[in-house]
């Protein structure tokens, strides 16, 4: 392939990959995945999300929910009560995504021991003072 063709092909690939990467970065983020899994069983309140997602700060939960809402993955419903009741729910698009995430989490569960064993073997091979024969 000539140098000119490589540039054109690269531009086409990058033009397509950039928006895809942006979407994947958002939905594959640690907190996004955990929020989508937690909200999969129906509307859930902010405090319930906060309690169910270990390690997430209130600020990070707020920012991630805003981004998911902006992307059309969650809906935010404010009920006119005192105090106001706010619920988050997955949109149909996010429910489809959740089905894919279940496949990924099932895979992770099936292979977590193998991966842990591989990590341990790798670490042992790469310890200071270890030599390959």
TIVEX-977586 format. One record per residue (C-alpha): chain; x, y, z. Coordinates in steps of 0.1 Angstrom, whole numbers, plus 5000, padded with zeros to 4 digits. Layout:
<sites>
SITE kette    x    y    z
SITE     A    X    Y    Z
...
</sites>
This chain:
<sites>
SITE kette    x    y    z
SITE     A 5000 5000 5000
SITE     A 5014 5034 4991
SITE     A 5020 5060 5017
SITE     A 4991 5082 5004
SITE     A 4966 5053 5008
SITE     A 4978 5046 5043
SITE     A 4970 5081 5053
SITE     A 4935 5081 5038
SITE     A 4928 5047 5054
SITE     A 4941 5059 5087
SITE     A 4919 5090 5085
SITE     A 4888 5070 5077
SITE     A 4895 5046 5106
SITE     A 4902 5074 5130
SITE     A 4871 5093 5120
SITE     A 4850 5062 5127
SITE     A 4869 5050 5158
SITE     A 4869 5083 5177
SITE     A 4831 5085 5183
SITE     A 4830 5047 5190
SITE     A 4859 5051 5215
SITE     A 4841 5080 5231
SITE     A 4810 5059 5236
SITE     A 4830 5029 5249
SITE     A 4850 5050 5273
SITE     A 4817 5063 5288
SITE     A 4798 5030 5291
SITE     A 4828 5009 5300
SITE     A 4839 5032 5328
SITE     A 4841 5015 5362
SITE     A 4813 5036 5378
SITE     A 4790 5035 5347
SITE     A 4790 4998 5346
SITE     A 4783 4995 5383
SITE     A 4755 5021 5381
SITE     A 4739 5003 5351
SITE     A 4740 4969 5369
SITE     A 4726 4984 5401
SITE     A 4697 5002 5382
SITE     A 4689 4972 5360
SITE     A 4660 4959 5382
SITE     A 4639 4991 5380
SITE     A 4639 5026 5392
SITE     A 4663 5033 5420
SITE     A 4669 5063 5443
SITE     A 4702 5081 5445
SITE     A 4708 5070 5481
SITE     A 4701 5034 5472
SITE     A 4727 5037 5444
SITE     A 4752 5053 5467
SITE     A 4748 5024 5493
SITE     A 4749 4997 5467
SITE     A 4781 5008 5449
SITE     A 4811 5004 5472
SITE     A 4837 5031 5470
SITE     A 4819 5056 5449
SITE     A 4818 5092 5462
SITE     A 4786 5112 5462
SITE     A 4803 5136 5437
SITE     A 4814 5108 5414
SITE     A 4779 5092 5415
SITE     A 4763 5126 5406
SITE     A 4787 5132 5377
SITE     A 4784 5097 5363
SITE     A 4746 5098 5366
SITE     A 4745 5132 5347
SITE     A 4767 5118 5320
SITE     A 4746 5087 5317
SITE     A 4714 5108 5315
SITE     A 4731 5131 5289
SITE     A 4739 5100 5268
SITE     A 4704 5087 5270
SITE     A 4712 5057 5291
SITE     A 4693 5067 5323
SITE     A 4662 5088 5330
SITE     A 4659 5110 5361
SITE     A 4624 5114 5375
SITE     A 4617 5139 5402
SITE     A 4585 5132 5422
SITE     A 4568 5163 5438
SITE     A 4570 5152 5474
SITE     A 4586 5167 5505
SITE     A 4614 5160 5505
SITE     A 4616 5155 5467
SITE     A 4620 5119 5456
SITE     A 4644 5114 5427
SITE     A 4646 5080 5409
SITE     A 4669 5068 5381
SITE     A 4659 5041 5356
SITE     A 4676 5025 5326
SITE     A 4663 5035 5292
SITE     A 4657 5008 5266
SITE     A 4691 5014 5251
SITE     A 4707 5009 5285
SITE     A 4687 4977 5291
SITE     A 4701 4964 5258
SITE     A 4736 4974 5270
SITE     A 4729 4957 5304
SITE     A 4723 4924 5286
SITE     A 4757 4927 5270
SITE     A 4773 4935 5304
SITE     A 4758 4904 5319
SITE     A 4777 4883 5293
SITE     A 4809 4902 5302
SITE     A 4804 4897 5340
SITE     A 4795 4860 5335
SITE     A 4828 4856 5316
SITE     A 4847 4874 5343
SITE     A 4832 4852 5370
SITE     A 4840 4820 5350
SITE     A 4876 4830 5344
SITE     A 4886 4850 5375
SITE     A 4905 4820 5390
SITE     A 4924 4814 5358
SITE     A 4933 4850 5355
SITE     A 4944 4852 5392
SITE     A 4966 4821 5386
SITE     A 4981 4836 5355
SITE     A 4989 4868 5373
SITE     A 5006 4849 5401
SITE     A 5027 4829 5377
SITE     A 5036 4860 5357
SITE     A 5046 4879 5389
SITE     A 5067 4849 5401
SITE     A 5085 4848 5367
SITE     A 5093 4885 5369
SITE     A 5105 4887 5405
SITE     A 5139 4903 5411
SITE     A 5165 4876 5410
SITE     A 5144 4852 5390
SITE     A 5162 4838 5360
SITE     A 5147 4818 5331
SITE     A 5166 4787 5322
</sites>
